[in-house]
Amino acid sequence: MTRRVPCPPAPGPLEAYAARFDDLFSTLAQRRGFREYLTGLLLPRDRNKTLTCLAGTEPVVGAQHRSVQRLQFFLSESTWDHEKINARRVEMLLADPATAPHPGGVLVIDDSGDRKDGSATAHVGKQYLGSVGKIDRGVVTVTTCWADERVYYPLHAVPYTPAHHFPNGKNDPGFRTKLQIGAALARRAKEAGVVLRAVAADCAYGDQDGFRRELADAGLPFVMAIKPRHGAWAYGDQAYTPVDAARALAWHDPDEPGDWSAVTRTFRDGHTTTWWAADAHLGWWGPDGNVRLVVATTDPATLPAQSTWYLATDLPRPGGPRAAESPIQPADLTEIVRIYGLRHWIEQSYKQVKDELGWADFQVRSDSAIRRHQTLVTCAFSFCWGTWFAPPPRVDDQEPAAGRAERGPSAVPSAPPCQLAQGDPRRPWLADALGHAATLLASLDSQAPAHRTPEPDQRRQHRKTHRPLHPGLTNHR
């Protein structure tokens, strides 16, 4: 067998990460393209990460530069399989003790859309786009994200194809709704070995009976939001919306909470807030039904719209009749609120993959090229986690500071391969692959959910062996 030609190494710690994918690429050009694309994604740029930006050329006029054409061919015409690349990435996340899923984590399902003009690009259609908050032309992708109070990362992503792209519209055998794609991705995560406490999703998914049923049939418990006015059949004056059910619960004041229980939520920056949660009755839904309706709010008296959750879950109530016969571990109100609170990590993930890694900046039209770009973005995201958790370098391994030259300004020494940012940068830049290690976590939302007591002993021991997290990311229990 012909010996492989060595590939020019990627800068800094990126090379060790990229080398783990080399056997999935058949040519030197593919291995080099993989490294160049990741490097371009990780470098902080002042403009959108289009192909010309990734290659470091001028916009528009640099489109014909050979480095841009090389990346264009790598993305659109080359023969590598993005599914195999993503499977390897997920396999690496699951094998690393720092990022391995555990039974206390949550699988979050959501979709996100971004504007794309024209009609020749795959998956483009006039549909609701979350990034702009209205109906417009663009591409929507359904994604899954695994999260706990400490780590979150994307698992799988599939673009949604509007019905007009198919010969027979919605009746075409190839057409799939976002709900069908989401359920399929949840099953794929389970088949890949991802362990979890429950699936979490917003009301776009939680309102759909068929979607919840698909998850239940797959053995995946869920905690999902439903709309406040989600209607249910009821007799006479019984509650027929979640708001009606919440208002029917007894409440006097914090000293006499009636049907409500206090739930303390601890956030990443250390501050705590007291929420109130209760099991409510809505039609066939109840504390001991196949589906529970849990209401969580900051004020049971007024049920403010911005801080009230109406949650549907099939997790049994502790001590209830379903707890003994169900294969699912029971969950109290505090646990249910914690699970849904983790759903918001996917919003933070979207901010970083879009704002810093250029998720929506692709300038390709084919389905395969779009999926390849998205796969490469998630690879860059995962690389940052690996760098973040890497052990600190030894002092004697670091380069000595460069002295002042005989003439001209003093040289700036390169940062050690695994040096972490010591403070929040002005923008949430992810990494400088040419010197600085990942700064992915430097500007997380201060409202992100905080740590709870870890369950597996292995994860507890692992945290003791690593240095403390970034000052702004101290674990709070």
Secondary structure as UniProt FT lines:
FT   TURN            12..13
FT   HELIX           14..19
FT   TURN            20..21
FT   HELIX           22..24
FT   HELIX           28..42
FT   HELIX           51..54
FT   TURN            55..56
FT   TURN            59..60
FT   HELIX           61..64
FT   HELIX           66..76
FT   HELIX           82..95
FT   TURN            97..99
FT   TURN            103..104
FT   STRAND          106..115
FT   TURN            122..123
FT   STRAND          125..129
FT   TURN            130..133
FT   STRAND          134..147
FT   STRAND          152..160
FT   HELIX           163..165
FT   TURN            167..168
FT   HELIX           169..171
FT   TURN            173..174
FT   HELIX           178..191
FT   TURN            192..193
FT   STRAND          198..201
FT   HELIX           203..206
FT   HELIX           209..217
FT   TURN            218..219
FT   STRAND          222..225
FT   TURN            228..229
FT   TURN            236..237
FT   HELIX           242..247
FT   TURN            254..255
FT   TURN            258..259
FT   STRAND          261..267
FT   TURN            268..269
FT   STRAND          272..280
FT   TURN            283..284
FT   TURN            287..288
FT   STRAND          292..297
FT   TURN            300..302
FT   HELIX           305..307
FT   STRAND          308..313
FT   TURN            318..319
FT   HELIX           321..325
FT   HELIX           333..341
FT   HELIX           342..344
FT   HELIX           345..355
FT   TURN            356..357
FT   TURN            359..360
FT   HELIX           367..388
FT   HELIX           395..397
FT   TURN            417..418
FT   TURN            433..434
FT   TURN            440..443
FT   TURN            446..447
FT   HELIX           457..465
FT   HELIX           471..473
//
